Amino acid sequence: MSEIEIYTDGACRGNPGPGGWGALLLAEGREKEICGGELSTTNNRMELTAAIRGLQALKRNCSVTVYTDSEYVRRGIDEWLASWKQRGWKTAGKKPVKNQDLWQALDQAVGDHKVTWRWVKGHVGIPGNERADELANRGLDEMLQNADEQVRSR
């Protein structure tokens, strides 16, 4: 089973507002960068999207370590997800789980991979995390540039 590291990050300008996500995949001396963005979103949605897209980019079952600077993602997947599913996607307070669509997509993206989730402190110079942050901002900037070009071409 191949061993992969995925660094993920989300970015948002305003919350909600335009946002971007980025993932850096590292394996056997190779790397792959992926990123994207949405016009109206939240930081939590972009953090989740980065993890989903990173896992979806894998072509076969792998042993994966996902690094995230989002406690929301790390705690959600490690601590809350099983309970949410048991309660029919309700919180302990019987309210609907926020971002249920993305949590379900993340649960599916994990699939048959052996995934270990690691929280890292953001913006402290961890190279993979810094690159994921740059990718998230690139995804946001490219999305905004494309949206602006579409508006001008009308």
C-alpha positions as CSV (number, residue, x, y, z in Angstrom):
1,M,0.0,0.0,0.0
2,S,1.5,3.3,-1.1
3,E,2.2,5.9,1.6
4,I,0.9,9.4,0.9
5,E,1.0,12.7,2.8
6,I,-1.7,15.3,2.0
7,Y,-1.5,18.8,3.4
8,T,-4.8,20.7,3.1
9,D,-6.0,24.2,3.8
10,G,-8.9,26.5,3.1
11,A,-9.1,30.3,2.8
12,C,-11.9,32.7,2.8
13,R,-12.1,36.5,2.4
14,G,-15.1,37.3,4.5
15,N,-16.9,34.4,6.3
16,P,-19.1,33.9,4.4
17,G,-17.4,35.2,1.3
18,P,-15.3,34.1,-1.7
19,G,-13.1,31.1,-0.7
20,G,-10.5,28.8,-1.9
21,W,-9.1,25.4,-1.1
22,G,-5.7,23.7,-1.7
23,A,-4.1,20.3,-1.2
24,L,-0.5,19.2,-1.6
25,L,-0.1,15.5,-2.2
26,L,3.4,14.0,-1.5
27,A,4.4,10.4,-2.4
28,E,7.7,8.7,-3.2
29,G,9.5,12.0,-4.0
30,R,6.7,13.2,-6.2
31,E,4.2,15.9,-5.5
32,K,0.9,17.1,-6.9
33,E,-0.8,20.4,-6.3
34,I,-4.6,20.9,-6.6
35,C,-6.7,24.0,-5.8
36,G,-10.0,25.6,-6.5
37,G,-12.5,28.1,-5.2
38,E,-16.1,29.2,-4.8
39,L,-17.7,32.6,-4.9
40,S,-19.8,32.3,-1.8
41,T,-18.7,29.9,0.9
42,T,-17.3,29.7,4.4
43,N,-13.8,28.8,5.7
44,N,-15.0,25.5,7.2
45,R,-16.5,24.5,3.9
46,M,-13.2,25.2,2.1
47,E,-11.2,23.3,4.8
48,L,-13.5,20.3,4.2
49,T,-13.3,20.6,0.5
50,A,-9.5,20.6,0.5
51,A,-9.5,17.3,2.4
52,I,-12.2,15.8,0.1
53,R,-10.4,16.8,-3.1
54,G,-7.1,15.6,-1.8
55,L,-8.4,12.1,-1.0
56,Q,-10.4,12.0,-4.3
57,A,-7.2,12.7,-6.2
58,L,-5.8,9.3,-5.1
59,K,-6.1,6.6,-7.9
60,R,-5.8,3.6,-5.6
61,N,-6.2,2.6,-2.0
62,C,-3.4,4.1,0.1
63,S,-2.1,4.6,3.6
64,V,-2.6,8.4,4.0
65,T,-1.7,11.0,6.5
66,V,-3.8,14.1,6.1
67,Y,-2.4,17.3,7.7
68,T,-4.9,20.0,8.5
69,D,-4.7,23.2,10.5
70,S,-8.4,23.0,11.0
71,E,-9.6,21.7,14.4
72,Y,-13.1,21.6,12.9
73,V,-12.0,19.0,10.3
74,R,-9.7,17.0,12.6
75,R,-12.2,16.8,15.5
76,G,-15.1,16.3,13.1
77,I,-13.6,13.3,11.4
78,D,-11.9,11.8,14.6
79,E,-14.5,12.6,17.2
80,W,-17.9,13.6,15.9
81,L,-18.6,11.9,12.6
82,A,-19.6,8.4,14.0
83,S,-22.0,10.0,16.5
84,W,-23.5,12.3,13.8
85,K,-24.2,9.2,11.6
86,Q,-25.7,7.3,14.5
87,R,-28.0,10.2,15.3
88,G,-29.2,10.6,11.7
89,W,-26.9,13.6,11.1
90,K,-28.0,15.5,14.2
91,T,-25.7,17.1,16.8
92,A,-25.8,16.1,20.4
93,G,-28.2,19.1,20.8
94,K,-30.5,17.5,18.2
95,K,-29.8,20.2,15.5
96,P,-28.8,19.4,11.9
97,V,-25.1,19.0,11.4
98,K,-23.7,22.0,9.6
99,N,-22.0,21.1,6.2
100,Q,-23.6,17.7,6.2
101,D,-23.1,17.4,2.5
102,L,-19.4,17.8,2.8
103,W,-19.0,15.6,5.8
104,Q,-20.8,12.8,3.9
105,A,-18.5,13.5,0.9
106,L,-15.5,13.3,3.2
107,D,-16.7,10.1,4.8
108,Q,-17.1,8.6,1.3
109,A,-13.7,10.0,0.1
110,V,-11.9,8.2,3.0
111,G,-13.3,5.0,1.5
112,D,-10.9,2.0,1.8
113,H,-7.9,4.2,2.5
114,K,-6.1,3.9,5.8
115,V,-6.2,7.5,6.9
116,T,-4.5,9.1,9.8
117,W,-5.5,12.7,10.6
118,R,-2.9,15.1,12.0
119,W,-3.6,18.7,13.2
120,V,-0.8,21.2,12.6
121,K,-0.6,24.7,13.8
122,G,-1.1,27.0,10.8
123,H,1.2,29.8,9.7
124,V,4.2,28.7,11.8
125,G,6.5,27.7,8.9
126,I,5.6,24.1,8.4
127,P,6.5,23.8,4.7
128,G,3.6,21.5,3.6
129,N,1.0,23.6,5.5
130,E,2.4,26.8,4.0
131,R,2.2,25.4,0.5
132,A,-1.4,24.3,1.1
133,D,-2.2,27.8,2.3
134,E,-0.6,29.3,-0.9
135,L,-2.7,26.8,-3.0
136,A,-5.9,27.8,-1.2
137,N,-5.2,31.4,-1.9
138,R,-4.3,30.7,-5.5
139,G,-7.5,28.8,-6.0
140,L,-9.5,31.7,-4.5
141,D,-7.6,34.3,-6.7
142,E,-8.0,32.2,-9.9
143,M,-11.7,31.7,-9.2
144,L,-12.2,35.5,-8.7
145,Q,-10.2,36.3,-11.8
146,N,-12.3,33.9,-13.9
147,A,-15.5,35.3,-12.4
148,D,-14.4,38.8,-13.2
149,E,-13.4,37.8,-16.8
150,Q,-16.8,36.2,-17.3
151,V,-18.6,39.4,-16.1
152,R,-16.5,41.6,-18.4
153,S,-17.1,39.3,-21.4
154,R,-20.9,39.7,-21.2
